[in-house]
Amino acid sequence: MLRISTVTTQAGTLIKVEGKLAGPLVLELERTWHDVGSGDSAASIIADLCGVTFIDGKGKGVLRRMCDEGVSFRSCGPDITATIDEIKQCSESASKHVRRVPA
């Protein structure tokens, strides 16, 4: 089971995720993220993962794309926090290896 809710303020949007981020339900998070992100691009987005109990490979992929696009994460518990730290490191490492070609 996966539950996703959003709270939008002037400062930005909080996407609260609860349950198992796995399988076909991952698409629901991706759709919510795109819906939220289609508004004001200057507003920040925070994904609150404190209620997440499990993340599979598909979930990690969506979180990595979210990280690449500047989404911040809030996590609780050692397993989910370690997964988010791994995603952030991969994202930072990938951005360092992007080769800029002059115009």
N, C-alpha and C positions, 0 to 999 in steps of 0.2 A: 504494500500500500504506500502511496505517495500523496502528500498533501502540499500544495503550493499556494501561498497567499502573498499579496503585495500591499504595501503601504507607501503612498506617494506624498511627499511634502515638498516645500520649496527647495529644500536642500538636496533632494534626490529621491530615489526609490529603494525600498527594502524589499527584497524577494526572500520570503521565509520558506524554507524547504524542510519537510519533516517526513521521516520514514526511509524506505529503501530507494536510493537513486540507482535504478537498475532496469535493464531490458527496455521494452517499448515505452515505459513510463518516462524515460529520459527525454523523449520528444516533447513531453508536456513542459518540462523546464525550459527547453530550448525555445519553444513557442512563446512561453511567458516572457523570457528574456528578450526575444525579438520584439514582442508587443510593447514592452516597457521601453526598450531602446529606440523605438521608432519615433518617440516624442522628442523632447528637448535633449539634444546631444550634449549640452553643457552640464546637465544634471548628472550627479554621480549615481551609480548603482552599487548596492551592497547585497551580496547573497549571504543570508544567515543560514548556516548549515548546522547549527547547534542541535537541531532535532533529527539530523540524518544519522541512521544507524549502519548503513552500508552503501558503498559506491562501487559499481562494477566498471569494466573497461569503457563502455559507452558513456557512462556518467562522467568518468575522468576526462573523456574526450570533449564533452560539452563544457565542463569546467575549465579545461585548458583553453578552449576558444574564448570563453568568457574572460578569462584572465588576460589573454592576448588583446582583448578589446578594452581592457581597463577596469573591469569589474573587480571590486574589492570583496574579500571574504571574511566572514566571522565564523569561527568553528569552536567547538567544545569537545573535549575528550581526546585522548592520545591518538587513536586510530585515524579519525577524520582529520585532525590537525596535521598529522604526519602526511596524509594524502594531499592536503592542500599545500603544505610546504613543498612537497615533491613537484606538484603542478606548477607552483610559482618558480621553482628553480629551473624546470624544463622550459618554461616560458621565457625567463630571463636569458637562459643559455641560447635559446633559439633566436632571440632578438639580437644578441651579440654577434651571431653568425650570419645575419642578413647582410648581404653585400649590396652596398649602395652604388648605383651606376650613375655617373654624372650625365646630365642632359646635354 
